[in-house]
């Protein structure tokens, strides 16, 4: 046993309740930075469950792919699959969630690297492109366009996949609230405003995306949504 090389996973430098940000600054582990990073990490882990539950629903033991109704999925992916009647987004759900997870890790990198001196160097290392916002807005618009009109509040429910998406939606809201606190700390630095606003906008859109995604999955799997009723228990 003495010949086993010590793992680099534990350094013991955090045993006093502090940890380092990426710029070398040591901060207490209960600081707003680590609270927000922890919440985003929790969200990312729960998004992993979304992918796992989706695979269960897809039954990957039987290969099921999007079969476009025309000459190639690239030009016809807004149409339903000819075999199952499901939309392209159902078959690509895991890919979309993976992209979101990577975006969240990029946001975490920016949070963990507070700006110090060289703005251009900081942007080159941790900058986030505004395209992440326009991309998720396009996905929201697309899913919403195929859903039945929403006339009542939806009660989180359905199967494991739908319920897990709602869990992620609610955690996203918490991440957004945490990030607002970080944004308040940094708001005196006007040169950073545009870049610092991107994660806040993205988290706001992400909660909307996850809501429409929960409804899209319910529609795809033909699971009736539970609707909120104020008078449910009144006689």
HUTAZI-V354237 format. One record per residue. RES is the residue in one small letter. SS is DSSP state (a for helix, b for strand, c for the rest). PSI is psi in whole degrees, 0 to 359 (999 if undefined). D_CENTER is the distance of its C-alpha to the mean C-alpha in Angstrom with 2 decimals. Layout:
BEGIN
{{RES	SS	PSI	D_CENTER} {RES	SS	PSI	D_CENTER}}
END
This chain:
BEGIN
{{x	c	329	42.05} {x	c	341	43.16} {x	c	352	42.52} {x	c	129	38.77} {x	c	139	36.97} {x	c	133	34.89} {x	c	147	31.14} {x	c	0	29.25} {x	c	333	26.37} {x	c	132	28.24} {x	c	343	30.07} {x	c	0	31.31} {x	c	343	30.66} {x	c	10	28.24} {x	c	345	30.79} {x	c	10	31.85} {x	c	13	28.53} {x	b	162	27.38} {x	b	161	25.07} {x	b	137	24.86} {x	c	170	22.40} {x	c	339	22.27} {x	c	8	25.14} {x	c	348	27.32} {x	c	130	27.36} {x	b	130	27.66} {x	b	149	25.98} {x	b	145	26.18} {x	c	344	23.42} {x	c	16	23.05} {x	c	163	22.55} {x	a	331	19.82} {x	a	312	18.41} {x	a	334	18.02} {x	a	315	16.93} {x	a	317	13.90} {x	a	321	13.35} {x	a	321	13.85} {x	a	319	11.39} {x	a	322	8.53} {x	a	318	10.22} {x	a	318	10.42} {x	a	316	6.79} {x	a	318	6.66} {x	a	320	9.89} {x	a	330	9.14} {x	a	330	6.73} {x	a	324	9.95} {x	a	325	11.91} {x	a	315	10.42} {x	a	320	11.75} {x	a	315	14.87} {x	a	326	15.63} {x	a	318	15.23} {x	a	324	17.73} {x	a	317	19.99} {x	a	327	20.07} {x	a	335	20.72} {x	c	71	23.55} {x	c	357	23.37} {x	c	337	26.95} {x	c	119	27.86} {x	c	121	26.53} {x	c	114	24.92} {x	c	159	24.04} {x	c	120	23.67} {x	c	102	27.29} {x	c	147	27.67} {x	c	353	30.58} {x	c	198	31.88} {x	c	73	32.65} {x	c	135	29.32} {x	a	334	25.70} {x	a	320	25.05} {x	a	350	27.18} {x	a	13	26.75} {x	c	356	23.12} {x	c	354	22.95} {x	c	163	25.59} {x	c	150	25.43} {x	c	136	26.10} {x	c	335	29.87} {x	c	316	29.85} {x	c	346	27.40} {x	c	10	26.78} {x	c	152	22.99} {x	c	158	20.94} {x	a	321	19.61} {x	a	333	15.94} {x	a	316	16.60} {x	a	337	17.90} {x	c	12	15.12} {x	a	316	12.20} {x	a	321	11.81} {x	a	317	12.08} {x	a	317	9.37} {x	a	321	6.86} {x	a	319	8.68} {x	a	319	8.43} {x	a	317	4.72} {x	a	319	5.76} {x	a	320	8.75} {x	a	320	7.70} {x	a	323	6.45} {x	a	325	9.80} {x	a	318	11.56} {x	a	319	10.76} {x	a	320	12.02} {x	a	318	15.00} {x	a	318	15.87} {x	a	320	15.78} {x	c	1	17.93} {x	c	70	20.31} {x	c	142	21.92} {x	c	140	24.22} {x	c	288	27.82} {x	c	298	30.31} {x	c	106	29.64} {x	a	314	27.09} {x	a	321	27.26} {x	a	320	26.82} {x	a	314	23.83} {x	a	318	22.17} {x	a	331	23.12} {x	a	320	21.42} {x	a	8	18.20} {x	c	147	18.08} {x	c	128	15.06} {x	c	140	16.14} {x	c	349	15.79} {x	a	336	15.25} {x	a	329	11.44} {x	a	313	12.02} {x	a	325	14.70} {x	a	315	12.92} {x	a	330	10.14} {x	a	321	13.13} {x	a	320	15.11} {x	a	322	12.82} {x	a	311	12.93} {x	a	319	16.66} {x	a	309	17.25} {x	a	318	15.92} {x	a	330	17.59} {x	a	337	20.75} {x	a	357	21.34} {x	c	151	20.70} {x	c	150	23.68} {x	c	142	24.06} {x	c	117	22.58} {x	c	348	25.64} {x	c	165	24.66} {x	c	142	21.95} {x	b	132	20.06} {x	b	124	20.37} {x	c	126	17.52} {x	c	203	19.30} {x	c	213	20.00} {x	c	189	19.61} {x	a	319	17.45} {x	a	310	14.73} {x	a	315	14.61} {x	a	323	14.93} {x	a	325	12.14} {x	a	321	9.71} {x	a	322	11.43} {x	a	315	11.09} {x	a	322	7.30} {x	a	316	8.06} {x	a	324	10.78} {x	a	323	9.29} {x	a	320	6.99} {x	a	321	10.51} {x	a	318	12.05} {x	a	319	10.05} {x	a	317	11.17} {x	a	318	14.61} {x	a	317	14.91} {x	a	326	14.15} {x	a	322	16.80} {x	a	319	19.24} {x	a	319	18.72} {x	a	324	19.07} {x	a	322	22.29} {x	a	322	23.67} {x	a	357	23.31} {x	c	346	24.31} {x	c	343	27.94} {x	c	95	27.23} {x	a	331	27.37} {x	a	339	27.00} {x	a	354	23.37} {x	a	307	22.42} {x	a	316	20.82} {x	a	321	18.72} {x	a	338	17.70} {x	a	338	16.68} {x	a	310	14.08} {x	a	323	11.30} {x	a	316	12.47} {x	a	319	12.39} {x	a	315	8.98} {x	a	324	7.52} {x	a	316	10.18} {x	a	326	9.45} {x	a	320	5.82} {x	a	323	7.72} {x	a	318	10.34} {x	a	315	8.69} {x	a	329	7.75} {x	a	310	11.33} {x	a	330	12.97} {x	a	320	11.38} {x	a	319	12.96} {x	a	322	16.11} {x	a	317	16.12} {x	a	318	16.03} {x	a	317	18.72} {x	a	317	20.76} {x	a	318	20.49} {x	c	4	21.66} {x	c	46	24.15} {x	c	122	23.10} {x	c	133	24.38} {x	c	142	22.12} {x	b	132	23.50} {x	b	138	24.56} {x	c	136	25.24} {x	c	120	28.95} {x	c	329	30.52} {x	c	19	33.88} {x	c	319	32.89} {x	c	6	35.11} {x	c	142	37.90} {x	c	999	41.21}}
END
